[in-house]
Amino acid sequence: MYDISRFTSIVIRLHVCWRSLVSDQHTFKRLYYLYHLFPAGNVFGDCDSAPLVAGAFHNGSVLGPYSEGVVLRYLCSLAYDRVLGGSNYYQCSSEVWTGGNLTCTLGSCGTVEPEPNSYIVGQAGYYVGNTTTFSCYEGYNMNGNDLIKCMADRRWSPEPPTCVKVRCPEFSTPDAQIFQDFSGVRNEFGSKNKITCTGGTVLQGPQYITCLANKTWSGSPSCTVPNCGNPPASYEPCTEVFYTDGNTNIGSQVEVICLENAVPSGTSPFLICTATVRWSHEYHCLCGGCRHDCDGTVNTGPRNVTNDTEIDCPCPDGNNFKRKCLNGTFETKTSCRDTQPTTLPVTHNRTPLTQDISNVFIAIIVTCVLACTIVIAAVNFFCCPWCKTRRTKLHARCKLCFQDENSKDNIPPETVKMTAVPLVAKDY
């Protein structure tokens, strides 16, 4: 934009000279050229624009040009501080600004110290516009804002936050006394509780618990009536447990019941919770087993065997046989009878009764030979003076060990050994 006053001044001057120079066309053209070469506002010595000073402003107009000799006064902005030693006055002289040497620096809020139990996690600086971030140590809660800012008035805003210890809820459990060791506020971070059970109850869990940073206790102890808990067999398949007293307290009894095809393992299915809070013994049920049965053998061995187990059944004559448990049943039906020879060895071992048996009570002792057991030993042999010689028939039978009690297939008399033994002699 042009300065109208300056333009008017030039026009008047030209008008004064016009009348004297109007006849001289050559001179007029020169004046006209100079007018357009130096328009109003660009007069020799003027300054186009004010100097730029970082962080400062001046008291003059915003836009130029500025006339020769104009003086501008500069001041630092609110967020800036003036550096001493430089002039803040600038003068337009011959199209340049002279005299001024102002320096403004960004203002500082100074260092900020964190409150106790807090620390700085991020800080860009201490100058106006910069921010600082705080955090609390573990186990502490923050009161206030974690972010503060350096304001233009050289203050941090808001105030730095404070950090206080977290607190856990009051801990309690039935039948327990709780003692707390603390030096500050009850149940605050780091406090320790000691749990002591009363009324004959026993402690389950830790005796000491600590208040943690997440506002919870380090454990959950309890006081319970002493009990052995469920017996191990209760967690096994093929097993049922009957709780006689409805609980597992000291003195309580349980019965372990093996389901079908399960093989019992242990001395007794009845378990008792002892004063040591342990079950009296172990008893288990093995799935898919067989009831042991070595039919007719000398030694039947264990009562039960597990699946895929082979047993050795001994026979009297030494011809043993094996049986294997498969899927709950034995794969064979072999017995000692099937392994016996068709003929049995015969032993003639009778003792003649040749001695005088008058007035003598004679007993006949009958024993079985081989691997036999006696079934009937009815001996009736008696002598006395008035009956002279009286003999009754000897009744004795033997059977092999594998025979059934009611079997009539008995061993012939040749297998019976008879011996006469005088027991007592007296007159009648």
SULURLIN-V870909 format. One record per helix or strand of 2 or more residues. SS is the DSSP state (@ for helix, = for strand). FROM is the first residue (numbers start at 1). TO is the last residue. If there is no record, write none. Layout:
{{SS FROM TO} {SS FROM TO}}
This chain:
{{@ 4 21} {@ 25 37} {= 56 58} {= 71 76} {= 80 82} {= 89 93} {= 96 98} {= 104 106} {= 118 123} {= 131 136} {= 140 143} {= 147 150} {= 156 157} {= 162 165} {= 176 181} {= 192 197} {= 202 204} {= 208 211} {= 222 224} {@ 232 235} {= 239 243} {= 253 258} {= 263 265} {= 270 273} {= 284 286} {= 290 291} {= 304 305} {= 310 313} {= 321 326} {= 329 330} {@ 336 339} {= 360 368} {= 372 378} {@ 385 387} {= 395 400} {@ 413 415} {= 416 425}}
